[in-house]
């Protein structure tokens, strides 16, 4: 029975909708949210410390903005394996701290807290 089928409806703007839902507008909103999230992530990385003992911005930029492998970043910074991974973990912790500001700045509150809290021996 074809009686329940209907063709998409066009509004005056030329945007197609079906059943009252404007899919183009919904897609546009998702794109705008993703753009804001990208800006917040970029700003967070660029806001991280980048000193001789705290090369967090360098580690995060190379790893996540330039897709460089860890061993190459490690070599570039002159760190031993274990030393590099300690610095990378510290960089990620700093990112989580600073992301709280930038996610609010760019109005993307739907991102949850990025911190991972360890439970102590009492389960707290």
Backbone as a ProteinNet text record, in pm:
[ID]
protein_1_A
[PRIMARY]
XXXXXXXXXXXXXXXXXXXXXXXXXXXXXXXXXXXXXXXXXXXXXXXXXXXXXXXXXXXXXXXXXXXXXXXXXXXXXXXXXXXXXXXXXXXXXXXXXXXXXXXXXXXXXXXXXXXXXXXXXXXX
[TERTIARY]
84.9	0	88.9	73.5	155.2	91.9	-21.3	-91.3	-14.4	77	150.4	279.9	314.7	435.5	407.7	504.7	489.9	624.9	622.6	747.5	795.7	924.4	977	907.7	890.9	827	935.7	912.8	1008.2	953.1	1039.3	994.3	1040.1	1007.9	1037.3	1187.4	1270.4	1414.7	1474.7	1394.3	1444.3	1507.3	1497.1	1553	1446.9	1483.2	1390.4	1371.1	1250.9	1225.4	1119.8	1115.8	1019.4	970	842.7	787.1	820.9	846.4	872.5	1017.4	1101.6	1241.8	1324.6	1398.8	1483.7	1622.9	1653.8	1779.7	1899.5	1882.3	1992	2030.9	1931	1958.3	2025.3	1978.5	2037.8	2183.4	2211.3	2348.4	2436.1	2382.7	2457.1	2491.8	2397.4	2422.5	2531	2530	2634.1	2770.7	2774.4	2900.1	2950.9	2862.2	2901.9	2953.7	2888.7	2934.4	3073.3	3094.2	3224.2	3332.1	3298.4	3394.6	3433.5	3335.6	3363.8	3451.1	3423.5	3502.8	3647.6	3666.8	3802.2	3876.6	3807.2	3869.6	3909.7	3823.1	3852.5	3972.5	3980	4092.5	4222.3	4218.5	4336.6	4384.7	4291.7	4327.2	4383.4	4327.1	4375.1	4519.3	4548.3	4685.6	4779.8	4741.3	4827.8	4842.1	4752.8	4758.3	4841.8	4882.5	4963.5	5106.3	5171.7	5309.6	5402.9	5508.6	5602.4	5745.7	5781.5	5916.4	6011.3	6136.5	6236.8	6202.8	6149.4	6112.3	5964.7	5889.8	5745.9	5708.6	5756.3	5729.6	5591.9	5492.5	5360.8	5295.2	5303.3	5245.7	5311.8	5443.2	5517.7	5472.8	5466.1	5425.2	5284.5	5192	5051.9	5035.1	5102.4	5092.7	5144.2	5263.4	5322	5239.2	5194.2	5119.5	4979.6	4907.7	4765.2	4730.4	4814.2	4786.9	4865.9	4987.7	5072.5	5087.9	5021	5018.9	5157.7	5248.4	5383.7	5385.1	5460.2	5470.4	5547.9	5514.1	5577.2	5729	5781.1	5925.9	5997.3	5933	5994.4	5992.7	5881.3	5872.8	5976.1	5983.7	6078.6	6220.7	6256.6	6391.4	6416	6313.9	6327.1	6352	6287.4	6302.1	6423.8	6479.9	6597	6566.9	6447.7	6409.1	6426.6	6454.4	6449.7	6302.5	6278.7	6142.7	6055.3	6097.9	6014.9	5995.7	6101.3	6094.7	5992.9	5993.4	5900.4	5755.8	5728.4	5589.8	5539.8	5629.4	5591.1	5552	5634	5604.5	5474.7	5451.9	5329.3	5207.3	5216.4	5105.8	5080.1	5187.5	5173	5108.8	5147.7	5089.4	4939.3	4900.9	4758.9	4680.3	4741.9	4676.4	4658.9	4762.3	4750.3	4642.3	4637.2	4532	4394.3	4374.2	4244.3	4209.3	4309.7	4286.3	4244.3	4317.4	4294.5	4171.6	4135.3	4019.9	3891.1	3886.8	3767.6	3735.1	3836.9	3815	3768.7	3840.2	3813.7	3683.5	3641.8	3512.5	3399.1	3414.7	3314.6	3322.7	3444.3	3466.4	3398.8	3409.6	3351.8	3213.3	3153.6	3015.9	2995.1	3078.3	3060.4	3054.2	2952.2	2944.2	2914.3	2880.4	2845.5	2966.6	3088.6	3207.9	3216.7	3236.1	3247	3387.1	3403.7	3533.2	3631.2	3746.7	3844.7	3937.4	3928.4	4013.8	3971.5	4069.6	4043.2	4095.7	4004.9	4042	4066	4176.8	4210.7	4143.8	4098.8	4042.5	4157.3	4148.3	4250.4	4213.1	4291.4	4267.2	4135.1	4073.5	3942.3	3827.3	3861.8	3759.1	3707.7	3773.6	3729.7	3824.1
-118.3	0	123.9	210.6	330.5	454.4	439.1	555.1	625.4	557.4	619.9	687.1	675	736.6	879.6	966.4	1102.7	1150.7	1244.7	1297.9	1408.5	1439	1547.4	1678.7	1762.6	1892.5	1998.1	2096.3	2204.5	2328.3	2399.4	2526	2639.7	2759.8	2874.5	2892.6	2844.4	2861.8	2759.8	2658.5	2555.6	2439.4	2441.8	2334.4	2228.1	2106.8	1995.6	1953.3	1917.4	1860.9	1753.6	1663	1554.4	1536.3	1539	1520.7	1634.1	1753	1868.2	1880.2	1786.7	1791.9	1845.5	1946.7	2004.2	1943.1	1844.8	1772.2	1859.3	1953.5	2043.1	2129.3	2181.2	2263.6	2179.9	2059.8	1970.2	1938.9	1910.8	1884.4	2007.3	2123.4	2248.1	2270.5	2244.9	2262.6	2167.4	2043.9	1947.5	1992.3	2046.8	2097.5	2214.4	2304.3	2419.3	2373.3	2274.3	2221.1	2158.3	2083	2019.5	2125.9	2232.5	2340.3	2406.2	2430.1	2489.2	2395.6	2264.9	2167	2167.6	2173.3	2177.8	2303.1	2415.9	2540	2528.4	2470.7	2456	2363.9	2256.3	2162.8	2230.7	2300.2	2370.7	2475.4	2557.2	2662.1	2601.2	2489.6	2423.5	2378.8	2313	2268.3	2388.2	2493.3	2610.9	2687.2	2662.2	2727.6	2649.7	2527.9	2446.5	2500.4	2472.7	2518.7	2455.5	2529.7	2482.2	2519.8	2492.7	2526	2408.7	2429.3	2324.3	2200.3	2220.2	2106.4	2069	2152.5	2128.8	2147.3	2059.4	2075.1	2020	2052.7	1991.9	2033.2	2161.2	2208.4	2138.8	2125	2059.2	1914	1841.9	1700.7	1687.1	1766.7	1756.2	1802	1910.6	1960	1856.8	1805.1	1707.4	1579.9	1531.9	1405.5	1417.9	1525.3	1531.2	1630	1727.2	1819.3	1781.1	1725.2	1689.9	1539.6	1460.9	1314.5	1249.8	1307.2	1251.9	1135.7	1030.9	916	954.2	886.9	916.3	905	801.4	783.2	899.7	960.7	1075.5	1199.9	1219.5	1333.3	1313.3	1193.3	1157.3	1188.3	1149.3	1176	1326.2	1396.1	1540.1	1612.8	1564.8	1627.2	1574.7	1463.2	1406.3	1333.5	1275	1201.4	1051.7	984.8	838.3	797	670.5	617.5	650.8	607.7	625.6	773.9	852.7	996.6	1063.1	1023.5	1082	1051.8	926	889.9	954.8	984.2	1061.3	1202.4	1263.5	1399.4	1401.9	1298.7	1294.9	1283	1200.6	1186.4	1320	1388.6	1520.5	1620.1	1612.1	1700.4	1674.4	1547.9	1513.8	1560.9	1553	1603	1754.2	1823.4	1968.6	2002.6	1927.5	1947.8	1935	1830.2	1808.7	1926.1	1977.9	2093.3	2215.1	2244.2	2366.4	2357.2	2236	2217.9	2263.4	2255	2300.8	2446	2531	2671.9	2686.4	2620.5	2643.6	2579.3	2470.9	2414.4	2508.3	2578.4	2678.6	2800.6	2844.1	2961.2	2942.8	2821.6	2793	2729.1	2730.6	2682.3	2539.4	2450	2307.7	2229.7	2256.1	2195.1	2045.6	1991.2	1849.9	1759	1813.7	1733.7	1711.3	1587.4	1559.9	1595.7	1590.9	1614.2	1509.7	1551.5	1460.4	1396	1439.2	1381.9	1239.2	1156.7	1021.4	1016.6	997.7	999.9	857.9	842	711.7	697.2	576.7	548.1	509.1	553.9	512.1	374.9	324.1	190.1	177	289.1	288.1	296.3	298	304	442.6	545.5	683.2	754.5
0	0	0	-101.1	-114.9	-51	17.9	69.7	181.5	249.7	359.5	313	187.7	135.1	91.7	111.8	63	13.4	-75.4	-128.1	-35.4	-39.1	43.7	10.4	110.2	91.6	79	-2.1	-20.2	47.8	118.4	173.7	81.6	118.3	32.5	8.5	102.2	86.1	-8.9	-46	-134.9	-60.1	71.6	153.4	172.4	144.4	153.5	298.3	334.7	467.2	454.3	548.5	547.7	690.1	707.7	840.5	935.4	883.4	967.7	1014	980.6	1021.9	905.9	931	829.1	842.9	759.1	768.9	735	645.7	609.3	729.3	797.9	915.9	1025.2	1044.6	1143.6	1109.6	983.1	939.1	957.5	923.6	939.7	1086.5	1176.9	1320.2	1369.3	1320.7	1359.6	1308.1	1187.8	1131.4	1215	1253.2	1335.3	1471.8	1532.9	1661	1646.1	1538.2	1514.7	1493.7	1422.9	1400	1532	1618.1	1749.1	1832.9	1826.1	1901.1	1851	1720.4	1663.7	1709.7	1712	1758.2	1905.1	1985.5	2128.4	2150.1	2076	2087.8	2044.2	1932.1	1882.1	1982.9	2032	2127.9	2255.4	2298.4	2419.4	2401.1	2290.2	2263.8	2260.2	2190.2	2176.4	2308.5	2403.5	2533.2	2635	2600.5	2691.6	2699.3	2810.1	2829.8	2727	2694.3	2593	2629.5	2755.5	2801.2	2783.6	2821.7	2811	2891.9	3011.2	3096.9	3081.7	3013.2	2993.8	2846.1	2758.9	2614.5	2574.3	2654.7	2635.8	2504.6	2473.2	2346.9	2227.9	2231.6	2122.7	2108.1	2218.6	2215.2	2157.2	2208.2	2163.7	2018.8	1981.1	1842.8	1743.4	1772.3	1680	1673.5	1788.1	1791.8	1731.7	1767.3	1731.7	1621.3	1597	1485.7	1361.5	1381	1267.2	1247.4	1331.6	1316.4	1319.3	1393.7	1402.8	1502.7	1470.2	1560	1685	1795.9	1924.4	1919.2	1854.6	1854.9	1785.8	1687.2	1619.3	1709.3	1779.3	1872.8	1983.5	2032.6	2137.5	2093.8	1972.6	1919.3	1906.3	1854.9	1835.1	1967.1	2072.3	2203.6	2280	2234.7	2300.7	2429.9	2440.1	2560.3	2542.8	2652.5	2657.2	2655	2624.5	2613.6	2734.8	2852.8	2972.7	3004	2985.7	3011.3	2917.5	2791.7	2694.5	2732.5	2768.1	2799.2	2927.7	3020.5	3139.3	3096.6	3010.6	2961.4	2880.6	2800.7	2720.5	2811.8	2915	3009.8	3080.8	3118.7	3180.9	3083.8	2957	2854.7	2840.7	2841.6	2830	2951.7	3069.6	3190.9	3184.5	3135.9	3121.6	3018.8	2910.1	2809.7	2875.8	2954.4	3020.2	3111.5	3185.1	3272.6	3192.2	3087.1	3009.5	2917.3	2880.3	2792.3	2860.4	2992.8	3066	3030.5	3021.8	2986.4	2842.2	2749.9	2608.4	2561.1	2623.8	2583.1	2623.3	2735.4	2774.9	2683.9	2653.4	2567.9	2432.1	2375.4	2244.3	2251.4	2366.6	2387.6	2338.9	2389.2	2359.2	2491.1	2572.2	2705.6	2703.9	2588.2	2581	2596.8	2588.6	2615.6	2765.5	2804.8	2948.3	2996.6	3126.4	3188.6	3136.2	3088.3	3029.7	3132.6	3257.1	3360.4	3393.1	3426.1	3474.4	3617.1	3708.9	3849.5	3898.2	3968.2	4024.9	4160.1	4187.8	4319.9	4412.3	4536.6	4632	4688.4	4780.8	4832.4	4905.5	4944.3	5010.3	4909.5	4778.7	4675.2	4646.1	4696.4	4677.2	4582.3
[MASK]
++++++++++++++++++++++++++++++++++++++++++++++++++++++++++++++++++++++++++++++++++++++++++++++++++++++++++++++++++++++++++++

